[in-house]
Amino acid sequence: MKAIRFHLLIFSTVCLLCGCGDEWSCESNGKSLYSKNSSGEIGSADKGCSCDDISEWQLKQYGEIDRAALSRDFGC
């Protein structure tokens, strides 16, 4: 669970540093789930990933879905 919180903190921080006017898509490089906009900027998973995308990634990465964290951090 600490790993999930760590990744969410990184995603949130990156989100604050990125612009918010572009089209975002959901990306994964194995251990990280993030969003990428049409300008190539990286942002938090919630910018381009659906709740289903995040749930599927959590299940693949950790073998379980943290529904409380999804609700708290992404409103899922």
C-alpha positions as CSV (number, residue, x, y, z in Angstrom):
1,M,0.0,0.0,0.0
2,K,2.9,2.4,0.6
3,A,4.0,1.9,-3.0
4,I,0.6,3.0,-4.2
5,R,0.7,6.1,-2.1
6,F,4.2,6.9,-3.2
7,H,3.2,6.6,-6.9
8,L,0.1,8.7,-6.3
9,L,2.3,11.4,-4.7
10,I,4.6,11.4,-7.6
11,F,1.7,11.6,-10.1
12,S,0.1,14.4,-8.2
13,T,3.3,16.4,-8.0
14,V,3.9,16.0,-11.7
15,C,0.4,17.0,-12.4
16,L,0.9,20.3,-10.7
17,L,3.9,21.0,-12.9
18,C,2.2,20.2,-16.2
19,G,-0.1,22.3,-18.3
20,C,-3.7,21.3,-18.3
21,G,-4.9,22.4,-21.8
22,D,-4.0,19.4,-23.9
23,E,-5.5,16.0,-24.7
24,W,-4.4,13.4,-22.2
25,S,-4.0,9.6,-22.7
26,C,-3.3,6.9,-20.2
27,E,0.2,5.3,-20.3
28,S,2.1,2.6,-18.4
29,N,5.7,1.6,-18.4
30,G,5.3,-1.4,-16.2
31,K,5.7,-0.1,-12.7
32,S,4.2,3.3,-13.3
33,L,0.8,4.5,-14.5
34,Y,0.7,8.1,-15.7
35,S,-0.9,10.3,-18.3
36,K,0.8,11.9,-21.3
37,N,-0.6,14.8,-23.2
38,S,-0.4,15.6,-26.9
39,S,2.6,17.8,-26.3
40,G,4.5,14.9,-24.7
41,E,4.2,16.2,-21.1
42,I,3.7,13.7,-18.3
43,G,1.0,14.1,-15.7
44,S,-0.8,12.2,-13.0
45,A,-2.8,9.1,-13.9
46,D,-6.2,10.9,-13.3
47,K,-5.6,13.2,-16.2
48,G,-5.9,10.5,-18.9
49,C,-6.7,7.3,-17.2
50,S,-10.2,6.1,-16.4
51,C,-11.2,4.5,-13.1
52,D,-11.2,1.2,-14.9
53,D,-7.6,1.8,-16.3
54,I,-6.4,2.6,-12.8
55,S,-8.1,-0.4,-11.2
56,E,-6.8,-2.8,-13.9
57,W,-3.2,-1.4,-13.4
58,Q,-3.5,-1.8,-9.6
59,L,-4.7,-5.4,-10.0
60,K,-1.8,-6.3,-12.4
61,Q,0.8,-4.5,-10.3
62,Y,-0.2,-5.4,-6.8
63,G,-2.6,-8.3,-7.2
64,E,-5.4,-6.3,-5.6
65,I,-7.4,-3.2,-6.0
66,D,-7.3,-0.6,-3.2
67,R,-10.9,0.7,-3.5
68,A,-10.5,3.1,-0.6
69,A,-7.5,4.8,-2.3
70,L,-9.3,4.9,-5.6
71,S,-12.2,6.6,-4.0
72,R,-10.0,9.0,-2.0
73,D,-7.4,9.8,-4.6
74,F,-9.4,9.6,-7.9
75,G,-13.0,9.8,-6.9
76,C,-13.7,6.4,-8.3
